[in-house]
């Protein structure tokens, strides 16, 4: 089967032997692989039952560019950039006819990535997968990304993430400094996401309840990771609650439980006070008043985050 795909949101493309021509193959891949940041579509998965993606590595599948011409930013891209001489004839390969361009015609700029061979196929133990109730097996998996030069590179998700992190931070100390100085950890995580460092994808691959902080330290600098529950338990052992009244202590404990299950990004938002187990203490405004006001609540939350990451 070949699936119809939604170019805006589809992240899964299924291919098999029903593909009739290279043109059809290109159309299916082209629609499914369009990046759309508005819908958080920055990556996609191809399920290939018949090895049709091997065509990516066939030199005859796409012609090489006739000429590469660098054009400066804001300069129009015209026929002169291709031919170097507007008097030179350009022949349509399919029809054999001469293509006539006006001197001022602008040509939309396109950039086709160069593929750096197929790379090694990554094989790792996989959990069982079911489609429509039928158990299927993933024989192998290959992860590819476009590097800074527009070349298609095959690597593991772990190695790709490590490379991007080491390019973003000069070392562990810089990362720790930026993490600790961030009023909201979610803001730094979003900043990394804009640099194509999608930690949530790797988090699913690791299949452990690691804090994104620990995931980064472990992947990039081989630091022993702690799970979110272990970090929360460490805060409880240090009796961080001692200076607070009983109700405030219970609320902080509930925030730690929420952190252990959902992560720091959710705990940082005031909207967490509308969720279980926090909402049992009252409305968000009532909970905040138990700390003496919004500024006092945010101060307590800041101390809690400092305690969570005190031991790196």
Steps between C-alpha positions, in 0.01 A plus 500: 500500500599861457345745740360840412676752722413838644789728413434721804490255788585147380807348668451144369542387138432138407650365177475164325519344154185669364705806412488510121760756402782724629264796456238344729769414753629859497148635543431282803834578662478867405162555666579304813844646563409867496605672821226705669604666826150644552377144560822396681589275205881500493558130437325205336516120485497290183379138531659333198380145426676460162826693532376768263690763701818343360426721201633787709847354446463428127702761303267452204192585705569874489733682262790692648472881482636643175656788687520634855488877534514687831255790519525759776210566732227727354642467148248382235564150364486527121585292195844664495578325830449166327654551160741783564391631161139587418567446131577131552215266408342281768354175369209318665627144547156343455375690194828604340361849456682824577385677816481877459551718807453869530808678630315603819337165569557384854530129573390362838801382695507130587758292675514124471703326771806292418479154652808374684465128427252284683690465823474209736157359574432540869375186671392506864262289710144618443177456692212327328301701248138433409313630196124436500555235766761312297851471641769626261876517535733788414796339322720809501483873541696783342503861623604778260531875529615794291827649622606864474613446141165358392639147480292200605689314774413167659561466873329396821263738676729490803812595303313771310371654825844485661656673200240777510538549878879521480458760228259702714702493825878537534499257790308368800572814704334725242195275488469493881533878512232558239270241656529644850459858381186425299193623689302241309674182394232460232632817332846346462348175376302695240817683399670163441196380306542793262855377441354162393590335831176314566568337835155347538568270203816368664322476835254254346788306347684472832178378666592622846334765714797732477478871554596684182784650704641153571438388144711788367783444752501126433489516120742789453746451787442140620382611845320230704129585470233517770135432437248770586382292795855473633543878482168556675591251774835673555321829566269330749798346684656845544182613680456800273145543639598576860457880487148489354162467665321165475278583201790655308708189573228280358480714188878486444487124547222483240713709262784253545265211420383685190861560400582130543224398259486790250830689512615850591335676203152430639581589861630843397162612368234648728245289312637196685300621802180410312608136467509201730634461759530879548138601447392311810652787702265755345498739206831637364443832677428323830814287468712806421361681806620212721852621418412866562447605138619438145855631548547282809364195317734559204789547741422166665474338157839647407655356818343164421657498152837595648475208740405261221816585303732577791689174457600479133 
